[in-house]
């Protein structure tokens, strides 16, 4: 049962990272579409960084969710 508590806490951490990543993607898209900084190098760097970090932060959550689903299916 201790293994499931560890899995649940890990899932909760990745869920909050997923939400933060979605927020970063939203900020990046807002800056890209409505911000005027995309024409300057600093603006391009900020947009690329927010979109890239957001994409990296959302990627582990579906993997952990699939692992949890496979563990439940085995039991």
N, C-alpha and C positions, 0 to 999 in steps of 0.2 A: 504493500500500500504506500510505502514511502516513495517508491518510484513514481507513482501517479501524482503525488504532491509535488515532486520535483518537476514533472512534466507540466503540471498545471501552472506552477510559478514561472516556468520558462515560457509557456504559451502566453501568459499575462504580460511578461516583459516584451516579447516579440509583438504582441498586439498593440501595446503603447508605442513601440518603435514604428509599427506600421502606420498608426495614426499620425505620428510626427512626420513620417515620410510623405504621407498624402498631403499634409499641410505644406511641406516644403515644395512639393510638386505644384500645388495650387498657387503658392507664392511665385514660383518660377514662371508658371503660365501667365499669371497676372502681369508680372514684369515684362514678359515677352510680348503680350498682346496689347497692354495698355500703358506700359512704361516707355518713356522715350530713350532710355539708356541703352537699348539694344544696338544703337548705331555707334556707340563708343566701345573701346576695348574693355574698359572697366565694367560697363554694363553687360557686355557679352560674357565676361568672366563670371559675374554674379549670377546671371541667368543660367549659365552652364553648370555652375557649382550647385545651385539650388535644385535644378532638375536632376543632376547626377546623384547628389546625396539623397534626394528623395527616392529615386529609383533604387538605390542600394538599400535604403532603410526599409522599403516595403517588401523586398524580395524574400527574406527568410520566413516570414509569417505563413505563407501558403505551404512551404515545405514542412514546417513544424506541425501545421494543421493536418497535412497528409500523413505524417508519421504517427500522430495521435490517432487518426482514423484507422490506420493499419494495426496499431496496438489494440484498439477496442475490437476490431474485427477478429483478431486472433483469440481474444478471451471470450 
